[in-house]
Amino acid sequence: MKSLRRDLSSNPQASNVASKVFVRSTKSGKVQKIVRELYLRQDIPCSSKLCSLCPSIAPSDANGNIAPFVLSDRPAGTKAFPRGHYLVPDTNALLNGMDLFEHTGAFYDVIILQTVLEELRNQSLPLYNRLLSLIKTDEKRFYLFFNEFRLETHVRRGPEESINDRNDRAVRAVASWYEEHLGASAKKGKKEKSVPAIVVITDDKGSIKKAKAEKVTALSLSDYVSGLEDSEKLLDMISEAREARDSKGPIGQLFYPEYLSMSKMMTGLRAGNLHQGTFNVSPYNYLEASVKVPAFNRPLLILGRDNSNRAISGDMVVIEVLPQDQWKSPSTKIVDEEAVTRNDNPDSEETEAVVSQNERKALQEEVKKAHGKNAEGKPQPTARVVGMIKRGWRQYVGHVDAGSTGSQAASGRRQQTVFVLPMDKKVPKIRVRTRQAGDLIGQRILVTIDTWDRDSRYPTGHFIRSLGELETKGAETEALLLEYDVQYKPFPKSVLDCLPSEGHDWKVPVSKEDKGWNGRRDLRDLLICSIDPPGCQDIDDALHARKLPNGNFEVGVHIADVSHFVKPNNAMDLEASVRGTTVYLVDKRIDMLPHLLGTDLCSLKPYVERYAFSVLWEVTPNAEIVKSDFTKSVIRSREAFSYERAQLRIDDPSQTDELTESMRNLLKFSKILRQKRYDAGALNLASPEVRIEADSDEVGDPLTDVKTKAMLDTNSLVEEFMLLANITVASKVFDSFSQTALLRRHATPPPQNFEDLINQLSKKRGMELDVSSSGALASSLDRCVDPENPFFNTLVRILATRCMTSAEYFCAGAHAEPEFRHYGLASPIYTHFTSPIRRYADLLVHRQLASAIGYEGEDGHAVIEGVNTRGKLEDICRNINFRHRNAQFAGRASIEYYVGQALKARGEKMAAGGTDSGIDEEGYVMRVFENGVVVFVPRFGIEGVVRLEDFVLPGEAGSRSVSERRELAVHRTTHFDPEEYTLRVEEKGHSEKERGVDVELFQRVKVNVSSVKEEGRGAGKRRVRILITG
Amino acid sequence: MSNQRQASSASQTPHLSPAELSYLYTSLSLPKSPIRPDGRSPTQFRPLTAESNILPGTNGSARIGFADGTQAIVGVKAEVEKTVLSTDTLASGEGGESTAATSGHGSWVQMSIEIPGFRDDDALPVFLSEMMRESLVGAVVEGGDGGGDVMMAGGLKGRLVINKRWHWRLYIDVLLLSQPLSYPLPLLSLTTHLALLSTKLPKLKSQGEEDPFFDDDWEVAEYLYPRGSKLKATSGLASQYVRPPVTLLVVSVGENVIFDPSREEIAVADAVLAISVTRDTEAGNLKLLSIRTIDPPSRLTQPAVPNSENVNMLGATAPTEDIAVLNPATGEEEVPGVWRPRRGGVKRSVIANMIKTVLKKGGVGEEVLEGLEGVEVE
């Protein structure tokens, strides 16, 4: 039998077509073979400004312009490459040294290959995103070269060649092509310009060897960096991950069990034997974590290092429930990593066990507790981490643990290993190798985690940069912003280009014929005013009320028309959607929109005409809404009040002008609305908020700036109408966009969230909390009153708030309609509409509402504006929810820091006068642990842990230094009753009643608040110390 | 056309006169040295062109074209599927591990044949696909003899088992590109064979009873019919001893056994047999999988009338000219040169001869397999 095979070699087109074949496993378990055809081309430019060939062949856009070339014609040289050089990094170089590539001191003119970019995406999505943003910026001159599409640089995979080898070969092929190409172009140009060297950077030793054979210049990352100036600093920024693996060779003692393979995890997850969730470390005990999984309605506990198995707070982990005999109750003890692992040495790996003696002791005591008989301490299911889905590692702000640097710290440039203590207590210490240990002590630094190997007790990371001295304003503010992932860089030029060209001179067009008036109602004759906190510059909202001829009233809420200035999908819109919200710190505001818009053009400033988006209601004198109307408008605010001034004006009977009358009407309506809302079951929640008015003079006591928020009638006036506007808009938007409306919901908290609080209240006060509905909760909260303790009610409200879930933005299609409910406000539907200057969600809702009412925009064809696909909207929701939460945390942390600094300033002043006695205040016990309590100080809105040594026992001098007090801890014992929530602290061997201190939950205690410097290992850190004095 | 559609057999008879049929029959039945219309030897196949891996999106594919212009393309696709345990196995509890879960199930191989002019539920495609599928899933290698490859224990069915809960499902799509000029079975079978040879399955990364998880690199995908080691390939031995089965069409005319019959040859055959063979041991011995008889079209041809019985010819010929002679193959009395439709039935010795020709060392079966092996897969 003869058979002949068709011959393809004669086909001239064959070499232009290549294909990429791979296997794709889908979520549903399907396995597909995917074939992508590649049509190779020759018009992809090298993008070097030196090149004389490429400009003529590069593809042009519709206007005949070609993309500007990126790589400099005079690239920087180094000692080794005096004629200048272009860099071609391999994937492993980027994995190990992304921070270096982002560094502004070096690494310019880099050619990023498509091959490398794709490989990077498969290995690390965050790094991929960072690289993309690097490519987008112009300064660093990173060029993305589509080498796989270019005929000359496309590399076909050889038989039995691994993907890795093939990609390495592709990198080398590009380097030699560039060399040849630039050489040819220089020859053709006959210019005596010297051709820069093409340097491949790879950490693959095999590839370097092959490069040598192929006459391609290749260096390892560290070799290359060593040849640069300032190499010591730069060398610190290379990731430890690869190096550690290489150098160690035989792996030492393995402390942690290995993670399961992906397929094992998937099998387990599908079968329901394993569970997946986010690893969440307890703020009070770093050895205890919880993971909330969908299968159970209570989070699972994870106790101890063994069980956490290298998970770090924020990681997506796979866990396995432990057998019942290992179930434990959550700890009743405050455990600080710093305290327990004080004496660890970062260099010695050999002697350390994964669970140190001290830690084991701490755990043992918990187990004992768990076996106690009490009801609350009933053992809870525990679990252990068996696999890792996704690391949630980010960059961490911290400081070098001075105790870990060793004696010769200052002496030399020798590389040594130090511990970095992250600011976030939930993150373990990070082992960092550095050559600059001496310089870094006392600095706020940014580090990142690279790896956590099985044979290492702590994760290993590397140094990125220093933010400045500890406790300096600049460093601490930046630290805060970094820690909460707030985008604080100035707006790039592309964003500022989107602003109106008139700048501050922009005005509402005079002629009504102007296109700016299209679809706008003229409301300039209405008596509109705004009421805001004092000194507010970004005025989002203004109000009016007037009597109608039929005896009803017209009430209007006018919101800054930000969507007029921020057009969908331009650079400014994208930037705002990334920032998500404006972040308010004590002395700084990180704007979502550029200054010009936020504080001027959009801001509804008094006496000038502004574009607005108005919601108008006709209401009866009993505040029944007859109809509501939405329109884009032009308004002129008559006055901008602060809450106090508005209140004064309303209360002043001599003021009888129309504006004041209108405000009185508004106030009247707001009270009715408020009552209606409470009748419907809205909650009056409390959060420990204080306000800092930082503009008072330097001479006075800085603590006077710290004010608890006063609630005036005018506050709730504005609040009520904003709620009403939001609710009205929400239902309108939902009517028009049943799938894509952007709404806000507050899920009903599961009753078990309240179990602890209910238990505590009934034990300590005999009070009951009915959590069956928000209305029931509201009324039972109202009943939680202690006549002797006026703050008690607020305290309960704070604790109740913490039991609830947080409200979130969502897109209407994501939930069924009954799930839209806002629990706290007792409203069936809700959204955010009233603060578009500072929240991106409001801006989106503005666009949706504009489209819902058929507003056509200036040019008449902007009917559907903004996001109209659900997938994209859900992405945005995820982001703004995250940003919103972080902004709140950052704000609180900022206040906390400010209070600490104010206390410190006061302390220093007092110290000059002789004594540093702190300040005496009232505090309330929020939580009782076995070895301490958590106390809330309403005056400063702070809560702090009071440890054993910080109890001032009767007959003892209160003011002792920190180190003196620390000595006390060992001499003290406690009697802790977890059922009664009481703690008795006394001197060892002195159990007489009068020598000890008893504290119990909800108790009002006298405390002494001061800011103290930590000594010893934590030197340079400052904390607010609370002493219980009685 | 309608009667052609209904045909389940090789009955697409060319329109030949009884005289032509008789001439063909006579030359083909010449003892020991039949003369075929195209001059081939009895065991000679028509030349063909073959290539594999022509469809990049499939797991394996092949195209074969015969010189007469008939062409077929076969694509093989594989899909992961959960093994459903039958209720009675579940009821029987732990001990009764489903045989299907461990040794595979015939229904995991699906075959569809498309022939121009036929609906997919017409008799011919259904019959053909069932005939080919049967030998595919029926080819079971005895694991115990030690010669069989571990991976192919249990044959193709066994190869499709991933673990107790998961298996591969194989879709074999056969497309005949031209009108069926001759009975398409050999063409389709050869093409399917070639396609299966080139079929690869993604490499399994998970182990044991885990949910399957595969390597995303296609280069490391493994052949459905595993290759032997390189050493064997270079030493000239068959590089691969477990092969998908091949179904050969064999006809007998008189005492003669003729392979790869053309349409005209089938039209006069005494018997048409589809013989499936495979090789599953290292020694290289072929194994007979099945023999199926196919309704010979010669049954339906018009008979010729001997002169002696022809009224028109009465007295025109000498009565001695058409004396009935005993046909040694069929044992019937026939007048030489006068066509009589075959009535079926074939002698035991002829069938034995057929099988021997296929299976013997250096026989037709081996020749075919070697020829197909010559088509470079990859």
Interface residues (C-beta under 8 A of the other chain):
Chain A: M1 K2 S3 L4 R5 R6 S19 V21 F22 V23 R24 S25 G29 K30 V31 K33 V35 R157 E160 E161 I163 S261 M262 S263 K264 M266 T267 R270
Chain B: F45 P47 L48 T49 A50 E51 P56 G57 T58 N59 I64 A78 E79 V80 K82 P202 K205 S206 Q207 E209 E210 D211 P212 F213 F214 D215 D216 D217 W218 E219 A221 E367 V368 E370 G371 L372 G374 V375 E376
